[in-house]
Amino acid sequence: MEEALPIRKIIHVDMDAFYASVEQLDNPELRGKAIAVGGSSKRGVVAAASYEARKFGVRSAMSSVLAKKMCPHLIFVKSNFDRYRELSQRIRNIFFEYTDLVEPLSLDEAYLDVTENKKGNPSATLIAQEIRQKIKEKTSLNASAGISTNKFIAKVASDINKPNGQKTVPPEAVLGFLENLEIKKFYGVGKVTKEKMYRHGIFTGKDLKAKPLEYLQEHFGKSGSYYYHVVRGIHNSAVKPTRTRKSLAAERTFSENISSEVYMLERLETIAEEVERRLTKNNVAGKTITLKIKYSDFTLQTRSKTLPFYISSKSLMLDAVKDLLFQEKMKNSVRLLGISLSNLNNEKKEQQPEPEESIDVQLKFDF
């Protein structure tokens, strides 16, 4: 008799409007008001928005100018990352009270594998409730959580009852949950992919599930296999306590648009110095170098090349970046330049999901 595959209990904890909530916590006069963390200048970008601001459509990564148009009474607050890191560490310490299998995604979210946990609690749902309560008690901040059989579903579920809520998707409910889910809520489906899905008649998980693997691979490339499997509840990526860094990058937004390639090379030299510093700090090197260009009309372009050897020095990066810069003529003046190095020498091949690992074997799992 073939041994059953191990079943996991995964929690995704996501702090609610973390940066903005910390600012409202530390500055009582900001509570209940529409605030944005970030710069208010014409070049500024919103790093985080309070829920009061989100009601007006203000979102992270939005330009400050647009945010102010959407919400004229918006209050801009300067970021304080030392404070965010301090609270993030306090929250992370709570996670470690339950499990050592904690995979931080950023300062404000993390995956936890509580299949076997330090409290001996068989219910991932109750553990998530306890964690959220402790976070509230120790930081006065609200957290939301998603609980399910894998990281993908837990991540999606954590958004369902935000803010200050949680959603459990037990094994027997997974397939129905995914079939009824709007495709735009699938983790990994961004704005561009969403529109492409719509053009192919894919609006829900059920629509996605109806498409054969070959069809999805033909129209969505390598991601097609990912979509095919996750809609069937198959996502075998384990919670990794130490996440492997995939790339290192640095970028700069300029106070004035630049059109001279000579000036661009000067800026790129400074950016390359920063990338070199980060590579040295992390003791890694990479083969694939990417030049990121954001034009004055906000269109974004990336140009990449993969070298036959690993590099980490500024001079070698600049040699490659020069080739990329002069690869084609600039279509407009430039407001941002960035350099990233990927295909690092710390990477390991992740196992691909196997179709036979069906969710059906999990139906009797206690959540």
C-alpha positions as CSV (number, residue, x, y, z in Angstrom):
1,M,0.0,0.0,0.0
2,E,1.3,3.4,-1.0
3,E,2.0,5.8,1.9
4,A,-0.2,8.9,2.0
5,L,1.5,12.2,1.3
6,P,1.9,14.4,4.3
7,I,-0.7,17.1,4.8
8,R,0.2,20.6,5.8
9,K,-1.5,23.3,7.8
10,I,-0.3,26.7,6.5
11,I,-1.2,30.1,7.9
12,H,-0.5,33.3,6.0
13,V,-0.5,36.3,8.4
14,D,-0.8,39.7,6.8
15,M,-0.7,43.0,8.8
16,D,-3.5,45.4,8.0
17,A,-2.1,48.5,6.2
18,F,1.0,48.0,8.3
19,Y,3.1,51.2,7.7
20,A,0.0,53.5,7.8
21,S,-1.4,51.7,10.9
22,V,2.0,52.1,12.7
23,E,1.9,55.9,11.9
24,Q,-1.7,56.1,13.3
25,L,-0.6,54.1,16.4
26,D,2.3,56.5,17.1
27,N,0.4,59.7,16.2
28,P,-3.1,59.7,17.7
29,E,-4.0,62.8,15.7
30,L,-3.8,60.7,12.5
31,R,-6.3,58.0,13.6
32,G,-9.4,57.8,11.6
33,K,-7.9,60.0,8.9
34,A,-6.9,59.3,5.3
35,I,-3.1,59.0,5.4
36,A,-0.4,57.9,2.9
37,V,3.1,56.9,3.9
38,G,5.5,58.3,1.3
39,G,6.7,61.5,-0.3
40,S,4.2,64.2,-1.3
41,S,6.4,65.7,-4.0
42,K,5.6,65.4,-7.7
43,R,8.0,62.5,-7.8
44,G,6.7,60.9,-4.7
45,V,5.2,57.4,-4.5
46,V,2.7,56.0,-2.0
47,A,4.4,53.2,0.1
48,A,1.2,52.4,2.1
49,A,-2.3,53.9,2.5
50,S,-4.6,53.7,5.5
51,Y,-8.0,52.1,5.0
52,E,-9.6,55.6,5.2
53,A,-7.5,56.5,2.2
54,R,-8.2,53.3,0.4
55,K,-11.9,54.1,0.3
56,F,-11.0,56.8,-2.2
57,G,-8.9,54.5,-4.4
58,V,-5.5,55.3,-3.0
59,R,-3.1,52.4,-3.2
60,S,0.5,51.6,-2.6
61,A,2.9,52.2,-5.6
62,M,0.5,55.0,-6.8
63,S,2.1,58.3,-7.6
64,S,1.6,60.9,-4.9
65,V,0.1,63.4,-7.4
66,L,-2.6,60.9,-8.5
67,A,-3.3,59.9,-4.8
68,K,-3.8,63.6,-3.9
69,K,-6.2,64.0,-6.8
70,M,-8.3,61.0,-5.8
71,C,-8.3,62.0,-2.1
72,P,-7.7,65.8,-1.7
73,H,-7.6,65.7,2.1
74,L,-5.0,63.0,2.0
75,I,-2.2,63.5,4.7
76,F,1.3,62.4,3.7
77,V,3.5,61.0,6.4
78,K,7.3,60.3,6.1
79,S,8.2,56.6,6.4
80,N,10.0,55.4,9.5
81,F,11.5,52.0,8.7
82,D,13.4,51.6,11.9
83,R,10.1,51.7,13.7
84,Y,8.4,49.3,11.2
85,R,11.3,46.8,11.6
86,E,11.1,47.0,15.4
87,L,7.4,46.1,15.4
88,S,7.9,43.5,12.7
89,Q,10.5,41.7,14.8
90,R,8.1,41.8,17.8
91,I,5.4,40.2,15.6
92,R,7.9,37.6,14.3
93,N,8.8,36.6,17.8
94,I,5.1,35.7,18.4
95,F,5.2,33.5,15.3
96,F,8.2,31.6,16.8
97,E,6.2,30.8,19.9
98,Y,4.2,28.5,17.7
99,T,6.6,27.2,15.0
100,D,10.2,27.6,13.7
101,L,8.8,27.1,10.2
102,V,8.3,30.9,9.5
103,E,8.9,32.3,6.1
104,P,8.8,36.2,6.1
105,L,7.7,37.7,2.8
106,S,8.3,41.3,4.0
107,L,8.1,43.3,7.2
108,D,4.3,42.9,7.3
109,E,3.5,39.3,6.2
110,A,4.7,35.8,6.6
111,Y,3.8,32.1,6.1
112,L,3.8,29.7,9.0
113,D,3.7,25.9,8.8
114,V,1.9,24.8,12.0
115,T,1.3,21.2,10.9
116,E,3.4,20.2,13.9
117,N,3.6,23.2,16.3
118,K,5.1,24.0,19.7
119,K,1.7,24.3,21.4
120,G,0.5,20.9,20.3
121,N,-2.7,22.5,19.0
122,P,-4.3,20.5,16.1
123,S,-6.3,23.4,14.9
124,A,-4.6,25.9,12.6
125,T,-7.7,28.0,12.8
126,L,-7.4,28.4,16.5
127,I,-3.7,29.1,16.3
128,A,-4.3,31.9,13.8
129,Q,-6.8,33.4,16.2
130,E,-4.4,33.2,19.1
131,I,-1.6,34.8,17.0
132,R,-3.8,37.7,15.9
133,Q,-4.9,38.3,19.4
134,K,-1.3,38.3,20.7
135,I,-0.3,40.7,18.0
136,K,-3.1,43.0,19.1
137,E,-2.1,42.7,22.7
138,K,1.6,43.3,22.2
139,T,1.5,45.9,19.4
140,S,-2.0,47.3,19.3
141,L,-2.1,46.5,15.6
142,N,-4.5,44.4,13.6
143,A,-3.6,41.4,11.5
144,S,-5.6,39.2,9.1
145,A,-4.9,35.6,8.3
146,G,-5.6,32.9,5.8
147,I,-5.5,29.2,6.7
148,S,-5.4,26.3,4.3
149,T,-3.5,23.3,3.0
150,N,-0.8,25.3,1.0
151,K,0.8,28.7,0.7
152,F,-1.2,29.7,-2.4
153,I,-4.6,29.2,-0.9
154,A,-3.6,30.6,2.5
155,K,-2.3,33.8,0.8
156,V,-5.5,34.2,-1.2
157,A,-7.7,33.5,1.9
158,S,-5.9,36.1,4.0
159,D,-7.5,38.9,1.8
160,I,-11.0,37.6,2.1
161,N,-12.0,39.0,5.5
162,K,-9.6,42.0,5.7
163,P,-9.2,44.0,7.7
164,N,-8.9,42.3,11.1
165,G,-10.3,39.0,10.1
166,Q,-9.4,35.5,9.0
167,K,-10.6,32.9,6.6
168,T,-10.1,29.1,6.8
169,V,-10.3,27.0,3.6
170,P,-10.4,23.4,4.9
171,P,-9.4,20.6,2.5
172,E,-13.0,19.6,1.6
173,A,-13.8,23.2,0.6
174,V,-10.6,23.9,-1.4
175,L,-11.9,23.0,-4.9
176,G,-15.2,24.9,-4.5
177,F,-13.4,27.9,-3.1
178,L,-11.0,28.1,-6.0
179,E,-13.7,27.5,-8.6
180,N,-15.8,30.3,-7.3
181,L,-12.9,32.7,-6.9
182,E,-12.7,35.7,-9.2
183,I,-9.6,35.3,-11.4
184,K,-8.3,38.7,-10.4
185,K,-8.0,37.5,-6.8
186,F,-5.7,34.6,-7.7
187,Y,-2.2,35.3,-6.3
188,G,0.1,35.8,-9.2
189,V,-2.5,37.3,-11.6
190,G,-1.7,40.9,-12.0
191,K,-3.5,43.6,-14.0
192,V,-2.0,42.7,-17.3
193,T,-2.5,38.9,-16.9
194,K,-6.1,39.6,-15.6
195,E,-7.0,41.4,-18.8
196,K,-5.4,38.6,-20.9
197,M,-7.4,36.0,-19.0
198,Y,-10.6,38.0,-19.6
199,R,-9.8,38.0,-23.4
200,H,-9.6,34.2,-23.2
201,G,-13.0,34.0,-21.4
202,I,-11.4,33.3,-18.0
203,F,-13.2,35.2,-15.3
204,T,-13.3,32.7,-12.4
205,G,-11.4,29.7,-11.2
206,K,-14.0,27.5,-12.8
207,D,-13.3,29.1,-16.2
208,L,-9.6,28.5,-15.6
209,K,-10.1,24.9,-14.6
210,A,-11.9,24.2,-17.9
211,K,-8.8,25.1,-19.9
212,P,-6.5,22.2,-20.8
213,L,-2.9,22.4,-19.7
214,E,-1.7,22.6,-23.3
215,Y,-4.0,25.6,-23.9
216,L,-2.7,27.5,-20.8
217,Q,0.9,26.8,-21.7
218,E,0.4,28.0,-25.2
219,H,-1.2,31.3,-24.2
220,F,0.5,31.9,-20.8
221,G,3.9,30.3,-21.3
222,K,5.6,28.8,-18.2
223,S,2.9,30.4,-16.0
224,G,0.3,28.2,-17.7
225,S,1.4,25.1,-15.7
226,Y,1.3,27.1,-12.5
227,Y,-2.3,28.2,-13.1
228,Y,-3.3,24.7,-14.2
229,H,-2.1,23.2,-10.9
230,V,-3.1,25.9,-8.3
231,V,-6.7,26.0,-9.5
232,R,-6.8,22.3,-8.6
233,G,-5.4,22.9,-5.2
234,I,-1.9,21.7,-6.0
235,H,1.0,24.0,-4.8
236,N,3.8,22.1,-3.1
237,S,6.1,24.9,-2.2
238,A,7.2,24.4,1.4
239,V,7.4,27.1,4.0
240,K,11.1,28.0,3.9
241,P,12.5,29.6,7.1
242,T,15.4,31.1,5.2
243,R,14.2,32.3,1.8
244,T,16.7,32.1,-1.1
245,R,17.3,35.6,-2.5
246,K,16.4,35.5,-6.2
247,S,18.0,38.9,-7.2
248,L,19.6,42.0,-5.9
249,A,18.8,45.4,-7.3
250,A,19.1,49.2,-6.9
251,E,17.3,52.0,-8.6
252,R,17.0,55.8,-8.6
253,T,14.2,58.2,-9.5
254,F,15.6,61.5,-10.7
255,S,14.3,65.0,-9.6
256,E,14.4,66.0,-13.3
257,N,14.0,63.8,-16.4
258,I,17.2,63.1,-18.2
259,S,17.6,62.5,-21.9
260,S,21.4,62.5,-22.3
261,E,22.9,59.0,-22.3
262,V,26.1,60.5,-20.9
263,Y,24.2,61.6,-17.8
264,M,22.5,58.2,-17.6
265,L,25.9,56.5,-17.5
266,E,26.9,58.7,-14.6
267,R,23.8,57.8,-12.7
268,L,24.2,54.1,-13.6
269,E,27.7,54.1,-12.1
270,T,26.3,55.2,-8.8
271,I,23.5,52.6,-9.0
272,A,26.1,49.9,-9.9
273,E,28.1,50.8,-6.8
274,E,25.1,50.2,-4.6
275,V,24.3,46.8,-6.3
276,E,28.0,45.8,-5.8
277,R,27.8,46.8,-2.1
278,R,24.6,44.6,-1.6
279,L,26.2,41.7,-3.5
280,T,29.3,41.9,-1.3
281,K,27.1,42.1,1.9
282,N,25.2,39.0,0.8
283,N,28.2,37.2,-0.5
284,V,26.6,36.4,-3.9
285,A,27.2,37.0,-7.6
286,G,24.9,36.7,-10.6
287,K,24.8,35.9,-14.3
288,T,21.8,37.8,-15.5
289,I,21.9,41.6,-15.5
290,T,18.8,43.7,-16.2
291,L,18.5,47.4,-16.9
292,K,15.3,49.0,-15.8
293,I,14.1,52.2,-17.5
294,K,11.0,54.2,-16.6
295,Y,10.3,56.9,-19.1
296,S,8.8,60.3,-18.5
297,D,5.4,59.0,-19.7
298,F,5.6,56.3,-16.9
299,T,6.0,53.5,-19.4
300,L,8.5,50.8,-18.1
301,Q,11.1,48.9,-20.1
302,T,13.6,46.2,-19.1
303,R,16.6,45.1,-21.1
304,S,18.4,41.9,-19.9
305,K,21.4,39.8,-20.9
306,T,22.8,36.6,-19.4
307,L,26.5,36.2,-19.1
308,P,28.5,32.9,-19.3
309,F,30.0,33.6,-15.9
310,Y,29.0,35.1,-12.5
311,I,29.8,38.8,-11.8
312,S,29.6,41.0,-8.7
313,S,32.0,43.9,-9.5
314,K,30.8,47.4,-10.5
315,S,33.1,47.5,-13.5
316,L,31.8,44.2,-15.0
317,M,28.2,45.3,-14.3
318,L,28.8,48.6,-16.1
319,D,30.2,46.9,-19.1
320,A,27.0,44.8,-19.5
321,V,24.8,47.8,-18.6
322,K,26.4,50.0,-21.3
323,D,25.6,47.3,-23.9
324,L,22.0,47.3,-22.7
325,L,21.8,51.1,-22.6
326,F,22.9,51.4,-26.2
327,Q,21.0,48.4,-27.4
328,E,18.3,50.6,-28.8
329,K,17.5,54.3,-28.9
330,M,15.6,55.9,-26.0
331,K,12.0,56.6,-27.0
332,N,11.6,59.4,-24.4
333,S,13.3,61.2,-21.6
334,V,14.0,59.0,-18.5
335,R,12.7,59.5,-14.9
336,L,14.1,56.3,-13.3
337,L,17.0,53.9,-13.9
338,G,17.7,50.6,-12.1
339,I,20.1,47.7,-12.2
340,S,19.4,44.2,-11.0
341,L,21.4,41.0,-10.9
342,S,19.6,37.7,-10.9
343,N,20.4,34.0,-11.7
344,L,22.5,34.2,-8.5
345,N,24.9,31.5,-7.4
346,N,22.8,30.8,-4.3
347,E,19.8,29.4,-6.2
348,K,18.6,25.9,-6.2
349,K,16.1,24.4,-8.5
350,E,12.6,24.2,-6.9
351,Q,10.7,21.0,-7.4
352,Q,7.8,21.3,-9.8
353,P,4.4,20.3,-8.6
354,E,3.3,16.8,-9.5
355,P,-0.2,16.5,-10.9
356,E,-0.8,13.2,-9.0
357,E,-0.6,15.0,-5.6
358,S,-4.3,15.6,-5.6
359,I,-6.3,17.5,-3.0
360,D,-8.6,14.5,-2.7
361,V,-6.2,12.7,-0.3
362,Q,-6.8,15.6,2.2
363,L,-10.5,15.4,2.7
364,K,-10.3,14.0,6.3
365,F,-7.8,16.5,7.5
366,D,-8.7,18.3,10.8
367,F,-8.4,22.0,10.5
